[in-house]
Amino acid sequence: MKIAVAGGTGTVGSLTVDSIREAGHEPVVLTRSNGVDLVTGNGLDPALVGVESIIDLVNVPTLSPREATTFFRAASGNLVASAARNGVRHVVLLSIVGIDRVPHGYYAGKVAQEEVVERSPVPWTILRATQFHEFAAQMFRQARFGPLHIAPRARIQPIAAREVAQRLTAIAIRDAQGRTHDLAGPREEKLDEMVRAYARTIGYRGWMPSISVPGGQMKGMRAGHVLPGPDAVHGSQTFAEWLGGR
């Protein structure tokens, strides 16, 4: 089976491409370097010839709700439209647990992206997952003021990106499910403690104060609104195990 991966070079995207190959299928990576521009739609139709399923992992590095919404409506909109024209039987979208409870910042864009897929004429599955273990590294790089790194407070239940990739592959080779069970890590963690633990593993020894970062998205994360519900499926690798294996 040919399975296209939009965003196939990112954190979970590259692992998904590997997982598709390991499962005996053929990945088709949709990138600008391969002649595909999701925002304009250029190159999409020829890239999807013979493709049976698409995994949508497109991403944009912004905290602006307007920028995120504009990007996801364009990129995922072009993707599902081309999928319909080319007879693709299944579109799989990776989303984030709790975004409808915290529809702020980047998450507002993900809500809009889900709406695009839900309106698609192609059968679809939406998998919401919690933040990846790599989220701690991302926060370490981004949450800083000059030389001072801060540790944002939040409640999350991080999942191994590899486990997300394997679940996406398993979904893509089956029939569409609509909204499927959320996927989460095995235990709840405190984000500020995760960021400090990551910093120690890379040799950073500076002071990292725990900060309640303002804004609706981070407020919702502190309140536990991005934690999984009781019907979620749980992965096995803890954050400590991921950190120890780096």
C-alpha positions as CSV (number, residue, x, y, z in Angstrom):
1,M,0.0,0.0,0.0
2,K,1.2,3.5,-0.8
3,I,0.7,5.8,2.2
4,A,1.5,9.5,1.8
5,V,2.8,11.4,4.8
6,A,2.4,15.2,4.8
7,G,5.0,16.6,7.2
8,G,7.1,13.5,6.8
9,T,10.3,15.1,7.9
10,G,9.3,16.3,11.4
11,T,9.7,14.7,14.8
12,V,6.8,12.2,14.4
13,G,6.8,12.4,10.6
14,S,10.2,10.8,10.1
15,L,9.3,8.1,12.5
16,T,6.0,7.5,10.8
17,V,7.8,7.1,7.4
18,D,10.1,4.5,9.1
19,S,7.1,2.8,10.6
20,I,5.3,2.5,7.3
21,R,8.4,0.9,5.7
22,E,8.8,-1.5,8.7
23,A,5.2,-2.6,8.2
24,G,5.9,-3.5,4.6
25,H,4.2,-0.5,2.9
26,E,5.5,2.3,0.7
27,P,5.7,5.8,2.1
28,V,5.3,8.9,-0.1
29,V,6.8,12.0,1.6
30,L,5.0,15.2,0.7
31,T,7.6,18.0,1.0
32,R,8.6,21.1,-0.9
33,S,11.9,19.4,-1.7
34,N,9.9,16.7,-3.5
35,G,8.0,19.3,-5.5
36,V,4.9,19.5,-3.2
37,D,3.7,22.8,-1.7
38,L,0.7,22.1,0.6
39,V,-0.1,25.7,1.2
40,T,-0.6,26.4,-2.6
41,G,-1.5,22.9,-3.6
42,N,1.2,22.8,-6.3
43,G,2.4,19.3,-7.0
44,L,-0.1,17.5,-4.9
45,D,-2.2,15.8,-7.6
46,P,0.7,14.0,-9.3
47,A,2.2,13.0,-5.8
48,L,-1.1,11.3,-4.8
49,V,-1.5,9.1,-7.8
50,G,-1.9,5.5,-6.6
51,V,-1.9,6.6,-2.9
52,E,-4.5,4.8,-0.8
53,S,-4.1,6.6,2.6
54,I,-2.7,9.9,3.7
55,I,-1.4,10.8,7.2
56,D,-1.6,14.5,7.8
57,L,1.2,15.7,10.1
58,V,1.7,19.2,8.7
59,N,2.9,21.8,11.2
60,V,3.7,25.5,11.5
61,P,6.0,27.1,14.1
62,T,3.7,29.8,15.4
63,L,1.8,30.7,18.6
64,S,-0.5,33.1,16.6
65,P,-4.0,31.7,16.4
66,R,-4.6,33.7,13.1
67,E,-1.4,32.4,11.5
68,A,-2.0,28.8,12.6
69,T,-5.6,28.8,11.5
70,T,-4.8,30.3,8.1
71,F,-2.0,27.7,7.5
72,F,-4.0,24.6,8.6
73,R,-7.1,25.6,6.6
74,A,-4.9,26.0,3.5
75,A,-2.6,23.1,3.8
76,S,-5.1,20.5,5.1
77,G,-7.8,21.9,2.8
78,N,-5.6,21.4,-0.2
79,L,-4.6,17.9,1.0
80,V,-8.2,16.6,1.4
81,A,-9.3,18.2,-1.9
82,S,-6.5,16.5,-3.8
83,A,-7.2,13.3,-2.0
84,A,-10.8,13.4,-3.2
85,R,-9.7,14.1,-6.8
86,N,-7.3,11.2,-6.8
87,G,-9.4,8.5,-5.2
88,V,-7.6,8.3,-1.9
89,R,-9.7,6.1,0.4
90,H,-8.6,7.4,3.9
91,V,-7.2,10.5,5.4
92,V,-5.7,10.3,8.9
93,L,-5.0,13.4,10.9
94,L,-2.8,13.7,14.0
95,S,-4.3,16.2,16.4
96,I,-3.8,17.1,20.1
97,V,-5.7,16.0,23.2
98,G,-7.9,18.7,24.7
99,I,-7.6,21.4,22.0
100,D,-11.4,22.0,22.1
101,R,-11.0,22.7,25.8
102,V,-8.1,25.1,25.2
103,P,-8.8,26.7,21.8
104,H,-6.1,29.4,22.1
105,G,-2.9,30.2,20.3
106,Y,-1.6,27.3,18.2
107,Y,-4.4,25.1,19.4
108,A,-7.0,27.3,17.7
109,G,-5.4,26.4,14.4
110,K,-5.6,22.7,15.2
111,V,-9.3,23.0,16.0
112,A,-9.7,24.6,12.5
113,Q,-7.7,21.8,11.0
114,E,-9.9,19.2,12.5
115,E,-13.0,21.0,11.1
116,V,-11.4,20.8,7.6
117,V,-10.9,17.1,7.8
118,E,-14.3,16.4,9.3
119,R,-15.9,18.2,6.3
120,S,-13.8,16.1,3.9
121,P,-15.6,14.0,1.3
122,V,-12.9,11.4,1.9
123,P,-13.4,9.0,4.8
124,W,-11.3,10.1,7.8
125,T,-9.8,9.3,11.1
126,I,-8.6,11.8,13.7
127,L,-6.2,10.6,16.3
128,R,-5.6,13.1,19.2
129,A,-2.4,12.5,21.1
130,T,-0.8,14.2,24.1
131,Q,2.5,16.1,23.8
132,F,5.6,14.2,22.8
133,H,8.5,13.6,25.2
134,E,10.4,16.0,23.0
135,F,8.1,18.8,24.2
136,A,10.5,19.3,27.1
137,A,13.4,20.1,24.7
138,Q,11.2,22.4,22.7
139,M,10.2,24.4,25.9
140,F,13.9,24.5,27.0
141,R,14.8,26.2,23.7
142,Q,11.9,28.5,23.4
143,A,11.1,29.6,27.0
144,R,14.0,31.9,27.7
145,F,14.7,35.6,28.3
146,G,18.2,36.3,27.1
147,P,20.5,33.9,28.9
148,L,17.8,32.9,31.4
149,H,15.8,29.7,30.7
150,I,12.5,29.3,32.5
151,A,10.5,26.2,33.2
152,P,6.8,26.7,32.3
153,R,4.3,25.1,34.6
154,A,1.8,22.7,33.0
155,R,0.2,19.3,33.6
156,I,0.8,16.9,30.6
157,Q,0.9,13.2,30.0
158,P,3.7,12.9,27.4
159,I,3.9,10.1,24.8
160,A,6.8,8.6,22.9
161,A,6.7,9.9,19.3
162,R,7.6,6.5,18.1
163,E,4.5,5.0,19.7
164,V,2.4,7.7,18.0
165,A,4.0,6.9,14.6
166,Q,3.2,3.2,15.0
167,R,-0.4,3.9,16.0
168,L,-0.8,6.2,12.9
169,T,0.5,3.5,10.6
170,A,-1.8,0.9,12.1
171,I,-4.8,3.3,11.6
172,A,-3.8,4.2,8.0
173,I,-3.9,0.6,6.8
174,R,-7.4,0.1,8.1
175,D,-10.7,1.6,7.3
176,A,-11.6,5.1,8.5
177,Q,-12.9,5.3,12.1
178,G,-13.9,9.0,12.5
179,R,-12.8,10.2,15.9
180,T,-10.7,7.4,17.4
181,H,-9.6,6.9,21.0
182,D,-7.1,9.4,22.3
183,L,-3.4,8.3,22.7
184,A,-1.5,9.4,25.8
185,G,1.6,8.5,27.7
186,P,1.6,6.2,30.7
187,R,1.7,8.8,33.5
188,E,1.1,12.5,34.2
189,E,4.1,14.7,34.5
190,K,4.9,18.3,35.5
191,L,6.2,20.2,32.6
192,D,8.6,22.4,34.6
193,E,10.2,19.3,36.1
194,M,10.5,17.8,32.7
195,V,12.3,20.8,31.3
196,R,14.7,20.9,34.2
197,A,15.4,17.2,33.8
198,Y,16.1,17.6,30.1
199,A,18.4,20.6,30.8
200,R,20.5,18.5,33.2
201,T,21.0,15.8,30.6
202,I,22.5,18.2,28.1
203,G,24.8,19.8,30.8
204,Y,22.9,23.0,31.6
205,R,23.4,23.9,35.2
206,G,21.8,27.4,35.3
207,W,18.9,28.5,37.5
208,M,15.6,27.7,35.9
209,P,12.6,29.1,37.8
210,S,9.2,27.6,37.5
211,I,6.9,30.2,35.9
212,S,3.2,30.3,35.2
213,V,3.3,31.6,31.6
214,P,0.4,33.9,30.8
215,G,-2.1,33.2,28.0
216,G,-5.1,31.0,27.5
217,Q,-3.3,28.0,26.2
218,M,-0.8,27.7,29.0
219,K,-3.5,28.5,31.6
220,G,-5.5,25.6,30.3
221,M,-2.5,23.3,30.4
222,R,-1.9,24.2,34.0
223,A,-5.5,23.4,34.8
224,G,-5.1,19.9,33.3
225,H,-7.3,20.5,30.2
226,V,-4.9,18.7,27.9
227,L,-4.8,15.5,30.0
228,P,-6.5,12.4,28.5
229,G,-9.9,11.1,29.5
230,P,-10.6,7.7,30.9
231,D,-11.2,6.0,27.5
232,A,-7.7,7.0,26.2
233,V,-5.2,4.4,25.0
234,H,-1.9,4.6,26.9
235,G,1.6,4.1,25.6
236,S,4.4,2.4,27.5
237,Q,7.5,4.5,27.5
238,T,7.8,7.1,30.3
239,F,9.5,10.4,30.0
240,A,12.3,9.2,32.4
241,E,12.9,6.2,30.1
242,W,13.0,8.4,27.0
243,L,15.4,10.8,28.7
244,G,17.7,7.9,29.8
245,G,17.8,6.5,26.3
246,R,18.8,9.7,24.5
